[in-house]
Amino acid sequence: MEGLLEQFDPLNARQFYIAVKRLADSLSYGTDRSPFLGSGLEFFQSRPYQEGDPIKSIDWRVTARTGKLFIKEYETPKRLPCYLLIDTSASMMVSSTPKSKYALALHIAGGLAFACLERVSPVGVLGVGETDFRVHPSLSKDQVMQWLVRLRRHRYDEQTTLGQRVAEFSPSLKNRALIIVLSDLHDPRAIPALKQLSQIHDTVVIQFRDPAEVGLRGAGLMRAQEAETGSDFVTHGRQSCLDQEQVDFQLKRGGIDHLLIETDEPFVPRLRQFFSARDILSRGSR
């Protein structure tokens, strides 16, 4: 078993730490101290306008209905705990580019963890491969580095347990939380479980895709083997094994924010724009 363990990234510990911190700084740049990774302020009630109240706080719906100015009031900002669900299964190790899906997922997980800590949001981790890996939420930067170092070593024979782990994990959460899933979504049970999770918790899915999964152009029919189950299937060079349109539709229907990251394309600007947009939308909908 020990022989199956590999380190996915040629970067040494110091280089990896610098790369993760650089990503965290990029995600945090230009934002205020509000938890932009979460859903922001919680609406409490509307009340009549008083002289000196900010115009931007006017509740236009109530104002239009009553003909009198009303102001939205919010509860004190809450720091949602953040759970990172990291897929450690075999299909995440697929790599036709310099970095595998798993390498990018762990890099992004580290950046998100440090960005959350900057906003005093505790961070926990759950592995969604076969290995039982769980870290309870804390505000410790040292703890983040410890689990990042542990997860830099992986195996090539794990099956995905994303759907099962999500179904088991959800009932254990006593309070509302921010759940960020980092996976290639190869588990057919994952999306139904995630849709149920999103009914209570703020749920985000960051999906990873390697160019090889889209197919080799002009390759014709070919026989392949699924990395995690070992089962054979037949595909062709213009077809993806995963119905991406259906994935997009189902996640959107479940109210889940979704970002697809291709391993051969720059991801930092898109990642920052994605989370910044979530903050703007969540504030604008209140």
VEXTI-902030 format. One record per residue (C-alpha): z, x, y. Coordinates in Angstrom, 1 decimal. Each point is the difference from the previous one (the first is absolute). Layout:
! VEXTI-902030
+--------+--------+--------+
:      Z :      X :      Y :
+--------+--------+--------+
:      Z :      X :      Y :
...
+--------+--------+--------+
This chain:
! VEXTI-902030
+--------+--------+--------+
:      Z :      X :      Y :
+--------+--------+--------+
:    0.0 :    0.0 :    0.0 :
:    0.9 :    2.8 :    2.4 :
:   -3.6 :    1.3 :   -0.3 :
:   -1.3 :   -3.2 :    1.6 :
:    1.9 :    0.7 :    3.2 :
:   -2.2 :    1.4 :    2.8 :
:    0.3 :    0.7 :    3.7 :
:   -2.8 :   -1.9 :    1.8 :
:   -0.3 :    2.0 :    3.3 :
:   -0.6 :    3.7 :    0.6 :
:    2.1 :   -0.2 :    3.2 :
:    3.3 :    1.8 :   -0.3 :
:    3.2 :   -1.9 :    1.0 :
:    0.0 :    1.1 :    3.6 :
:   -3.7 :   -0.8 :    0.5 :
:    0.5 :   -3.4 :   -1.6 :
:    3.0 :   -0.7 :    2.3 :
:   -2.0 :    0.9 :    3.1 :
:   -2.9 :   -2.3 :   -1.1 :
:    2.4 :   -2.9 :   -0.6 :
:    1.8 :    0.5 :    3.4 :
:   -3.3 :    0.2 :    1.8 :
:   -1.0 :   -3.3 :   -1.4 :
:    3.4 :   -1.5 :    0.9 :
:   -0.4 :    1.2 :    3.6 :
:   -3.5 :   -1.5 :    0.2 :
:    1.3 :   -3.4 :   -1.2 :
:    2.8 :    0.2 :    2.5 :
:   -1.9 :    1.3 :    3.0 :
:   -0.3 :   -2.4 :    3.0 :
:    2.3 :   -2.7 :   -1.5 :
:    3.4 :   -1.2 :    1.3 :
:    3.1 :   -0.1 :   -2.1 :
:   -0.7 :   -3.3 :   -1.5 :
:   -0.7 :   -0.1 :   -3.8 :
:   -3.8 :   -0.1 :    0.3 :
:   -0.2 :    0.4 :   -3.8 :
:    1.8 :   -3.3 :   -0.4 :
:   -0.4 :   -3.4 :    1.6 :
:    2.0 :    0.6 :    3.2 :
:    2.2 :   -2.5 :    1.7 :
:    1.1 :   -3.2 :   -1.7 :
:   -0.6 :   -3.2 :    2.0 :
:    3.2 :   -1.9 :    0.7 :
:   -0.6 :   -3.0 :    2.3 :
:   -1.7 :   -1.2 :    3.2 :
:    2.0 :   -0.8 :    3.1 :
:   -0.8 :   -1.2 :    3.6 :
:   -1.4 :    2.6 :    2.3 :
:    2.4 :    1.6 :    2.5 :
:   -0.9 :    1.9 :    3.1 :
:   -0.5 :    3.6 :   -0.8 :
:   -1.2 :   -0.5 :   -3.6 :
:   -3.0 :    2.1 :   -0.9 :
:   -3.3 :   -2.0 :    0.0 :
:   -1.1 :    1.7 :   -3.2 :
:    2.9 :   -1.8 :   -1.8 :
:   -1.2 :   -3.5 :    0.8 :
:   -0.4 :   -2.3 :   -3.0 :
:   -3.3 :   -1.5 :    0.8 :
:    0.0 :   -2.5 :   -2.8 :
:    3.3 :   -1.6 :    1.0 :
:   -1.0 :    0.2 :    3.7 :
:   -3.2 :   -1.8 :   -0.7 :
:    1.7 :   -2.7 :   -2.0 :
:    2.9 :   -0.7 :    2.4 :
:   -1.7 :    0.8 :    3.4 :
:    2.9 :    2.4 :    0.8 :
:    0.3 :    3.7 :   -0.3 :
:    1.8 :    1.3 :   -3.1 :
:    0.8 :    3.5 :   -1.1 :
:    0.0 :    1.5 :   -3.5 :
:    3.3 :    1.7 :   -1.0 :
:    0.2 :    2.5 :   -2.8 :
:    2.8 :    1.3 :   -2.1 :
:    1.2 :    3.6 :    0.3 :
:   -2.6 :    2.3 :   -1.6 :
:    0.6 :    0.5 :   -3.7 :
:   -0.7 :    3.2 :   -1.8 :
:   -1.6 :   -1.2 :   -3.3 :
:    0.5 :    2.3 :   -2.9 :
:   -3.3 :    1.4 :   -1.2 :
:   -0.8 :    0.4 :   -3.7 :
:   -3.0 :    2.2 :   -1.0 :
:   -1.4 :   -1.1 :   -3.4 :
:   -2.0 :    3.1 :   -1.2 :
:   -2.4 :   -0.3 :   -2.9 :
:    0.4 :    3.0 :   -2.3 :
:   -2.3 :   -1.2 :   -2.7 :
:   -2.9 :    1.9 :   -1.6 :
:   -2.8 :   -1.6 :    2.0 :
:    1.5 :    1.3 :    3.2 :
:   -0.7 :    3.5 :   -1.2 :
:   -3.8 :   -0.6 :    0.0 :
:   -1.5 :    2.5 :    2.4 :
:   -3.7 :    0.8 :    0.9 :
:    1.2 :    1.2 :    3.4 :
:    2.3 :    2.8 :    1.1 :
:    3.0 :   -2.4 :   -0.1 :
:    0.7 :   -2.6 :   -2.6 :
:    1.1 :   -3.6 :    0.8 :
:    3.5 :    1.0 :   -1.0 :
:    0.0 :    3.1 :    2.3 :
:   -1.0 :   -2.2 :    3.0 :
:    2.5 :   -2.7 :   -1.0 :
:    2.9 :    2.4 :    0.0 :
:   -1.1 :    1.6 :    3.2 :
:   -0.1 :   -3.4 :    1.7 :
:    3.2 :   -1.1 :   -1.6 :
:    1.8 :    3.0 :    1.5 :
:   -1.5 :   -0.6 :    3.5 :
:    1.0 :   -3.7 :   -0.1 :
:    3.5 :    0.9 :   -1.2 :
:    0.6 :    2.4 :    2.9 :
:   -1.5 :   -2.5 :    2.5 :
:    2.4 :   -2.7 :   -1.2 :
:    2.9 :    2.4 :    0.3 :
:   -1.0 :    0.7 :    3.6 :
:    0.6 :   -3.8 :    0.6 :
:    3.3 :    0.1 :   -1.9 :
:   -1.4 :   -2.0 :   -2.9 :
:    1.4 :    1.0 :   -3.4 :
:   -2.6 :    1.0 :   -2.6 :
:    0.1 :   -0.5 :   -3.7 :
:   -2.5 :    0.8 :   -2.8 :
:   -1.1 :   -1.6 :   -3.2 :
:   -2.4 :    1.5 :   -2.5 :
:   -2.5 :   -2.4 :   -1.5 :
:   -1.2 :    2.1 :   -2.9 :
:    1.8 :    0.3 :   -3.3 :
:    2.6 :    2.5 :    1.3 :
:    3.1 :   -1.7 :    1.1 :
:    0.3 :    1.3 :    3.6 :
:    2.1 :   -1.8 :    2.6 :
:    1.7 :    1.2 :    3.2 :
:    2.2 :   -2.3 :    2.0 :
:   -0.7 :   -0.4 :    3.7 :
:    1.7 :    2.5 :    2.3 :
:   -0.4 :    1.7 :    3.4 :
:    0.1 :    3.5 :   -1.5 :
:   -3.0 :    2.3 :    0.7 :
:    1.3 :    2.3 :   -2.7 :
:   -0.2 :   -2.8 :   -2.5 :
:   -3.6 :   -0.7 :    1.0 :
:   -0.9 :    3.7 :   -0.6 :
:    1.8 :   -0.1 :   -3.4 :
:   -2.1 :   -2.9 :   -1.3 :
:   -3.2 :    1.4 :    1.5 :
:    0.6 :    3.2 :   -1.9 :
:    0.8 :   -1.8 :   -3.2 :
:   -3.1 :   -2.2 :    0.2 :
:   -2.3 :    3.0 :    0.7 :
:    0.1 :    0.6 :   -3.7 :
:   -1.6 :   -2.7 :   -2.1 :
:   -1.4 :   -0.8 :   -3.4 :
:   -3.5 :   -1.0 :   -1.1 :
:    0.9 :   -2.6 :   -2.7 :
:    2.0 :   -2.7 :    1.9 :
:   -1.1 :   -3.6 :   -0.1 :
:    0.4 :   -2.2 :    3.1 :
:    2.9 :   -2.3 :    0.2 :
:   -0.6 :   -1.3 :    3.6 :
:    0.0 :   -3.7 :   -0.9 :
:    3.0 :    0.2 :   -2.3 :
:    2.0 :    2.2 :    2.4 :
:   -0.7 :   -2.2 :    3.0 :
:    1.1 :   -3.1 :   -2.0 :
:    3.2 :    1.7 :   -1.1 :
:    0.7 :    1.6 :    3.4 :
:   -0.3 :   -3.1 :    2.2 :
:    3.1 :   -1.9 :   -1.2 :
:    2.1 :    3.1 :    0.6 :
:   -0.6 :    0.0 :    3.7 :
:    2.8 :   -1.9 :    1.8 :
:   -1.5 :    0.2 :    3.4 :
:   -3.5 :   -0.1 :    1.5 :
:   -1.7 :    3.4 :   -0.1 :
:   -3.2 :    1.8 :    0.8 :
:   -1.9 :    0.8 :   -3.3 :
:   -2.8 :    2.5 :    0.2 :
:   -2.0 :    0.4 :   -3.3 :
:   -2.1 :    3.1 :   -0.5 :
:   -2.3 :   -0.5 :   -3.0 :
:   -3.6 :   -0.3 :   -1.2 :
:    0.9 :   -3.6 :   -1.2 :
:   -1.4 :    0.5 :   -3.5 :
:    2.7 :   -2.2 :   -1.5 :
:   -1.4 :   -3.6 :   -0.3 :
:    3.5 :   -1.4 :    0.2 :
:    0.7 :    1.7 :    3.3 :
:   -1.6 :   -2.4 :    2.5 :
:    1.8 :   -3.2 :   -1.2 :
:    3.3 :    1.8 :    0.0 :
:   -0.7 :    1.4 :    3.5 :
:   -1.0 :   -3.5 :    1.4 :
:    3.4 :   -1.3 :   -1.3 :
:    1.8 :    2.9 :    1.6 :
:   -1.6 :   -0.6 :    3.4 :
:    1.4 :   -3.5 :    0.2 :
:    3.3 :    1.6 :    0.8 :
:   -0.6 :    3.6 :    1.1 :
:   -2.3 :    1.7 :    2.4 :
:   -2.5 :    1.4 :   -2.4 :
:   -2.7 :    2.7 :    0.6 :
:   -2.5 :    1.4 :   -2.5 :
:   -1.6 :    3.4 :    0.5 :
:   -2.7 :    0.2 :   -2.7 :
:   -1.7 :    3.3 :   -1.0 :
:   -3.5 :    0.4 :   -1.4 :
:   -1.9 :    3.1 :   -1.2 :
:   -3.8 :    0.1 :    0.5 :
:   -0.4 :    0.4 :   -3.8 :
:    1.5 :   -3.5 :   -0.4 :
:   -2.8 :   -1.6 :    2.1 :
:   -2.5 :    1.5 :   -2.4 :
:   -2.7 :    2.7 :   -0.2 :
:   -3.2 :   -1.2 :    1.5 :
:   -2.9 :   -0.1 :   -2.4 :
:    2.2 :    0.8 :   -2.9 :
:   -1.1 :   -3.2 :   -1.9 :
:    2.2 :   -1.4 :   -2.8 :
:    2.8 :    2.2 :   -1.2 :
:    3.1 :   -0.2 :   -2.2 :
:    3.4 :    0.9 :    1.4 :
:    3.6 :    0.0 :   -0.9 :
:    2.9 :   -1.5 :    2.0 :
:    2.4 :    2.8 :    1.0 :
:    3.2 :   -1.9 :   -0.7 :
:   -0.7 :   -2.2 :   -3.0 :
:   -2.7 :    2.1 :   -1.8 :
:   -2.2 :   -3.1 :   -0.4 :
:   -3.8 :    0.4 :    0.2 :
:   -2.2 :   -1.9 :    2.4 :
:   -3.7 :    0.0 :    1.0 :
:   -1.0 :    0.2 :    3.7 :
:   -2.9 :    1.3 :    2.1 :
:   -0.5 :    2.1 :    3.1 :
:   -0.1 :   -2.8 :    2.5 :
:    3.1 :   -1.9 :   -1.1 :
:    3.7 :    0.6 :    0.6 :
:    2.4 :   -0.7 :   -2.9 :
:    2.2 :   -1.8 :    2.6 :
:   -1.3 :   -3.1 :    1.7 :
:    0.9 :    1.1 :    3.5 :
:   -1.1 :   -3.2 :    1.8 :
:    2.3 :   -2.0 :   -2.2 :
:    2.9 :    2.4 :    0.6 :
:   -0.6 :   -0.3 :    3.8 :
:   -0.2 :   -3.8 :   -0.2 :
:    3.1 :   -0.4 :   -2.1 :
:    2.2 :    2.3 :    2.1 :
:   -1.1 :   -1.6 :    3.2 :
:    0.6 :   -3.5 :   -1.5 :
:    3.6 :    1.2 :   -0.9 :
:    0.6 :    1.1 :    3.6 :
:    0.2 :    3.6 :   -1.0 :
:   -1.2 :    2.7 :    2.4 :
:   -2.5 :    2.2 :   -1.9 :
:   -1.6 :    3.4 :    0.7 :
:   -2.5 :    1.6 :   -2.3 :
:   -0.1 :    3.8 :    0.2 :
:   -2.9 :    2.0 :   -1.4 :
:    1.0 :    3.5 :   -1.2 :
:   -3.1 :    1.6 :    1.5 :
:    0.5 :   -1.4 :    3.5 :
:    2.4 :    0.8 :    2.9 :
:    3.0 :   -2.3 :   -0.3 :
:    2.5 :    0.9 :    2.8 :
:   -1.7 :   -1.9 :    2.9 :
:   -0.6 :   -3.1 :   -2.2 :
:    3.6 :    0.1 :   -1.2 :
:    1.4 :    0.2 :    3.5 :
:   -2.3 :   -2.7 :    1.3 :
:    1.0 :   -2.2 :   -3.0 :
:    3.7 :    0.2 :    0.6 :
:   -0.3 :   -0.2 :    3.8 :
:   -2.1 :   -3.2 :   -0.4 :
:    2.7 :   -1.5 :   -2.3 :
:    2.5 :    0.5 :    2.8 :
:   -2.2 :   -1.6 :    2.7 :
:   -0.9 :   -3.0 :   -2.3 :
:    3.6 :   -0.6 :   -1.0 :
:    1.2 :    0.0 :    3.6 :
:   -2.9 :   -2.2 :    1.2 :
:    0.6 :   -2.6 :   -2.7 :
:    3.6 :   -0.6 :    1.1 :
+--------+--------+--------+
